[in-house]
Amino acid sequence: MMRLVLIVLLAVIGFESNGQACLVVADSIRREFKIPELGYAVVSADSILEMRVVGEEKVGSGRVAILTDRFRIGSNTKAITGFIAAQMVKIGLLKWDTKFFDLFPEMKAGSRKDYHNITLLQALSFRTKLPKYTYTNAVPVKSQFYGNEEEQRMQFAKWMFSQPTQHTKDTMGYTNLGYLVAELMMEKASGKSYKELVKELNGLLGTNFGFGRPSTGDTLQTYGHDSLLRPEDGKYDYKLEWLLAAGNINATLPDYVKFIQEQLKGLQGKSKLFTKEEYNFLHFGLPVFSIGWFCDKDDDGHIFSHNTGNPGTFLTSVYVYRDIDRAYILLSNVQSASAEKGLDCLFDLLFDRYQK
């Protein structure tokens, strides 16, 4: 019913005046689906067709949304991690079939044999039997580990490799842990921390990706909200650091647009960073999920890659349409079933408006 109402509204006010009508509809969606702050963009490889944020940074704050607001993008971090890994493969620091324990032979003792042959490609594409794990898992706890963030991640990895395998009949097993494996391999091969590698990517793309909850250390930044619209407390969360490369990057909408436009450029054969074939491998090289991207085909035969970040207090949905040179980015600073419906509704309307 809501989608029908919005379509009627669009028909009445049109899409003129530089997207102002889209903004009106987006704000209607935001209010209807109880989203404090909503951001969205529609881009091609060479153009930003529309980019907006609307709402407030924190429920009850009265702080109006602005384009420099940061959103934690959750699992969409995986595409960024995969991108950096691909750069390392391209220059020969790693190979897709490099095995984790060839780089870390000292960790083999105490690890289950089922994990001994995990490769970089398997780790980045969910093709391992590593157990399911996310930020809400009760164990392990911080008191089991010691030292700085890097040392804790290494201890967490040792714990991970001692755990029972994930039982699945499929070739894929969804888990954040593969990206910890990839992160450690990337750090070992480069001699740099993951955060340093992201900083180098920032320099390359002209972005400023950050880490963790945007409100941690900056109470005037965006707050995430849970399904009851309770703002997160902004405190440091050690589990976010354990799964850094799987889901802990935050970004402004303009910076994330730059990364997504680079994907479109690459898929169009216009990038200087990778060939068209290399980009297609990242997005579509494996069935269902390749290197940080799910891949699919819609009812009209459009091939697209996509992912959704849902780290508990934010939602980020991204759709990259290779053959029609369009990408749609949707950001919310609340995670709830209602917000998911709102983002789906906005995507449908934007797709209808901006597809070729």
C-alpha positions in Angstrom: 0.0 0.0 0.0 2.8 2.4 0.9 4.6 1.8 -2.4 1.3 2.6 -4.3 0.9 5.8 -2.3 4.4 6.9 -3.2 4.0 6.1 -6.8 0.9 8.2 -6.9 2.8 11.0 -5.2 5.5 10.8 -7.7 3.0 10.9 -10.6 1.5 14.1 -9.1 4.7 16.0 -8.4 7.0 14.6 -11.1 10.7 14.1 -11.0 11.7 17.6 -12.0 13.6 20.4 -10.1 16.9 18.5 -9.8 15.5 15.6 -7.9 13.6 17.7 -5.3 10.6 15.4 -5.8 12.7 12.3 -5.1 13.9 14.0 -1.9 10.3 14.6 -0.8 9.4 11.0 -1.4 12.5 9.8 0.3 11.6 11.9 3.4 8.1 10.4 3.3 9.6 6.9 3.3 11.9 7.9 6.1 9.0 9.0 8.3 6.7 6.1 7.4 9.3 3.5 8.1 10.8 5.2 11.2 14.3 5.9 9.9 16.0 8.8 11.8 18.5 9.5 8.9 18.3 8.3 5.3 20.9 8.7 2.6 20.7 7.6 -1.0 22.6 8.0 -4.3 22.1 7.0 -7.9 25.3 7.0 -10.0 26.7 5.9 -13.3 30.4 5.4 -14.0 30.9 9.0 -14.8 28.0 10.9 -13.2 26.2 11.4 -9.9 22.6 11.4 -10.9 21.3 12.1 -7.4 22.9 12.1 -3.9 20.9 13.1 -0.8 20.7 12.7 3.0 17.6 13.6 5.0 16.4 13.4 8.6 18.4 13.8 11.8 21.7 12.3 13.0 20.3 11.0 16.3 16.7 10.6 17.5 15.6 13.7 19.4 18.8 15.6 18.7 17.5 18.0 16.2 20.8 17.8 14.3 19.8 17.9 10.6 21.4 15.4 8.3 24.3 16.6 6.2 26.4 14.9 3.5 29.5 14.6 5.8 27.6 12.3 8.2 29.1 8.9 8.5 27.4 5.6 8.3 28.8 2.3 9.4 28.5 0.1 6.3 28.7 -3.3 8.0 29.3 -6.2 5.6 29.7 -3.9 2.6 33.2 -3.6 4.2 33.8 -7.0 2.6 33.9 -5.5 -0.9 36.5 -3.0 0.2 38.6 -5.7 1.8 38.3 -7.9 -1.4 39.3 -4.9 -3.5 42.5 -4.4 -1.5 43.3 -8.1 -1.6 42.9 -8.0 -5.4 45.4 -5.2 -5.6 47.9 -7.3 -3.6 47.2 -10.3 -6.0 47.8 -8.0 -9.0 51.2 -6.9 -7.8 52.2 -10.4 -6.7 52.2 -10.1 -2.9 49.6 -12.8 -2.8 47.9 -15.3 -5.0 44.2 -16.3 -4.9 45.3 -19.8 -4.1 47.8 -18.8 -1.3 47.1 -20.9 1.8 46.7 -19.3 5.2 49.0 -21.8 6.9 51.7 -21.4 4.3 52.0 -17.8 5.7 51.4 -18.8 9.3 52.9 -22.4 9.8 53.4 -21.7 13.5 49.6 -21.6 13.9 48.9 -25.0 12.4 49.4 -26.8 15.7 46.2 -26.6 17.6 44.1 -25.9 14.5 41.6 -28.4 13.1 42.7 -30.3 10.0 39.6 -29.2 8.2 41.0 -25.6 8.0 44.6 -26.5 6.9 44.1 -25.8 3.2 42.1 -22.6 3.4 43.1 -20.2 0.6 42.7 -16.4 0.2 40.0 -16.9 -2.4 38.1 -19.3 -0.2 38.3 -17.0 2.7 36.9 -14.0 0.7 34.1 -16.0 -1.0 32.6 -17.9 1.9 34.0 -21.2 0.6 35.3 -22.4 4.0 33.8 -24.5 6.7 34.6 -21.9 9.4 31.8 -21.6 12.0 29.2 -18.9 11.7 30.2 -15.8 13.8 29.0 -12.3 14.2 29.2 -9.5 16.8 26.4 -10.9 18.9 28.2 -14.2 19.7 28.7 -14.6 23.4 32.1 -16.2 23.2 35.0 -15.6 23.3 35.2 -12.7 25.7 37.8 -10.0 25.9 39.3 -11.4 29.2 40.5 -14.4 27.2 42.9 -12.2 25.2 45.5 -9.6 25.9 47.5 -6.9 24.2 46.7 -4.4 21.5 44.0 -4.8 18.7 46.4 -6.7 16.4 47.5 -9.1 19.1 43.9 -9.8 20.1 42.9 -10.6 16.5 45.7 -13.1 16.3 44.6 -14.8 19.5 41.0 -14.7 18.3 42.1 -16.4 15.0 43.8 -19.2 17.0 40.6 -19.7 19.0 38.6 -19.7 15.7 40.7 -22.4 14.1 40.1 -24.7 17.1 36.3 -24.5 16.8 34.2 -27.2 15.1 33.4 -26.7 11.4 30.2 -25.3 10.1 27.9 -28.1 9.0 26.3 -27.2 5.6 25.4 -29.2 2.5 26.3 -26.3 0.3 29.7 -25.3 -0.9 29.3 -21.9 0.8 29.2 -21.2 4.5 28.3 -17.7 5.4 30.5 -16.3 8.2 32.5 -13.2 9.0 35.5 -15.3 10.0 36.8 -15.8 6.5 37.5 -12.1 6.3 39.6 -12.3 9.5 41.6 -15.0 7.7 42.0 -12.8 4.6 42.9 -9.7 6.8 45.8 -11.6 8.5 47.1 -12.9 5.2 47.0 -9.4 3.7 48.8 -7.9 6.8 51.5 -10.7 6.7 52.1 -10.3 2.9 52.3 -6.5 3.0 53.9 -5.9 6.4 51.2 -3.3 7.0 48.1 -3.3 9.3 44.6 -3.5 7.8 44.0 0.1 8.8 47.2 1.2 7.0 46.0 -0.6 3.9 42.7 1.1 4.0 44.5 4.5 4.5 46.5 3.7 1.3 43.2 3.0 -0.5 41.9 6.3 0.7 44.8 8.0 -0.9 44.3 6.2 -4.1 40.5 6.9 -4.4 40.4 10.3 -2.6 38.2 8.8 0.1 38.3 9.0 3.9 37.0 5.7 5.2 37.0 5.3 8.9 36.4 2.5 11.4 33.9 1.7 14.1 30.9 3.5 15.3 30.9 7.1 13.9 29.8 8.5 17.3 32.8 7.0 19.1 35.0 9.9 19.8 32.7 12.4 18.1 29.3 12.8 19.8 28.3 15.2 17.0 28.5 12.5 14.3 25.8 10.0 13.2 24.4 7.6 15.8 23.2 4.2 14.9 19.9 3.0 16.4 18.5 -0.5 17.2 15.1 -1.7 16.2 13.5 0.1 19.1 15.1 3.4 17.9 17.5 3.5 20.9 20.7 5.2 20.0 23.9 3.2 20.4 26.1 4.5 23.3 29.1 5.3 21.1 31.5 3.3 23.3 34.4 1.4 21.9 33.4 -2.2 21.1 36.3 -4.7 21.0 34.3 -7.2 18.9 34.1 -4.8 16.1 37.9 -4.7 16.0 38.1 -8.5 16.0 36.0 -8.5 12.8 37.6 -5.3 11.4 37.9 -6.4 7.8 34.4 -8.1 7.7 32.2 -5.2 8.7 33.7 -2.2 10.6 34.3 0.5 8.1 32.3 3.7 8.2 32.0 6.2 5.4 30.2 9.4 4.3 27.9 9.0 1.4 30.1 11.0 -1.0 33.1 8.9 -0.2 31.2 5.6 -0.6 29.9 6.9 -3.9 33.6 7.2 -5.1 34.2 3.6 -4.3 31.0 2.4 -6.0 31.7 4.6 -9.1 35.1 2.9 -9.3 33.4 -0.4 -9.5 31.2 0.8 -12.4 34.1 2.3 -14.2 35.9 -1.0 -13.9 33.0 -3.1 -15.1 32.7 -0.7 -18.1 36.5 -1.1 -18.8 37.3 2.5 -17.9 39.4 1.9 -14.8 43.2 2.2 -14.6 43.3 0.0 -11.5 42.1 -3.3 -12.9 41.1 -4.7 -16.2 37.4 -5.2 -17.1 38.0 -9.0 -16.7 39.5 -8.5 -13.3 36.5 -6.4 -12.2 34.1 -9.0 -13.5 35.9 -11.7 -11.5 35.5 -9.6 -8.3 31.8 -9.2 -8.8 30.7 -12.2 -10.8 33.6 -14.7 -10.9 32.0 -17.3 -8.6 28.3 -18.3 -8.3 26.1 -16.6 -5.7 29.0 -14.8 -3.9 32.3 -13.7 -5.4 34.8 -11.4 -3.7 32.7 -9.3 -1.3 29.7 -9.2 -3.7 26.6 -11.3 -4.1 25.6 -11.6 -7.8 22.2 -12.1 -9.3 19.9 -11.5 -12.3 16.6 -9.7 -12.1 13.4 -10.5 -13.9 14.3 -8.3 -16.9 17.6 -10.1 -17.3 19.8 -7.4 -15.8 22.9 -8.8 -14.2 23.8 -7.1 -10.9 26.0 -7.4 -7.8 24.8 -6.4 -4.4 25.3 -6.6 -0.7 23.7 -5.4 2.5 25.5 -4.3 5.7 23.4 -4.9 8.8 25.8 -4.5 11.8 22.9 -4.0 14.3 22.4 -0.3 14.3 22.8 0.8 10.6 21.7 -0.6 7.3 23.5 -0.2 3.9 22.2 -1.6 0.7 24.1 -1.4 -2.6 23.1 -2.6 -6.1 25.6 -2.4 -9.0 24.1 -3.0 -12.4 26.9 -3.8 -14.8 25.1 -3.7 -18.2 23.0 -0.6 -17.6 25.8 1.4 -15.9 23.9 2.2 -12.8 24.4 1.8 -9.1 22.0 2.5 -6.2 23.2 3.2 -2.7 20.9 3.3 0.3 21.9 4.2 3.9 20.0 4.1 7.2 21.2 4.9 10.7 18.8 2.3 12.2 18.6 -1.5 11.7 15.0 -2.8 11.9 12.6 -4.8 9.8 10.7 -1.6 9.1 13.9 0.2 7.9 14.6 -2.8 5.5 11.2 -2.3 4.0 11.7 1.4 3.6 15.1 0.9 1.8 13.5 -1.7 -0.5 10.7 0.7 -1.3 13.0 3.6 -2.1 15.2 1.3 -4.2 12.2 0.2 -6.3 11.2 3.8 -6.9 14.8 5.0 -7.8 15.3 2.0 -10.1 12.1 2.8 -11.9 13.1 6.4 -12.3 16.8 6.0 -13.3 17.2 2.8 -15.2 18.0 3.4 -18.9 
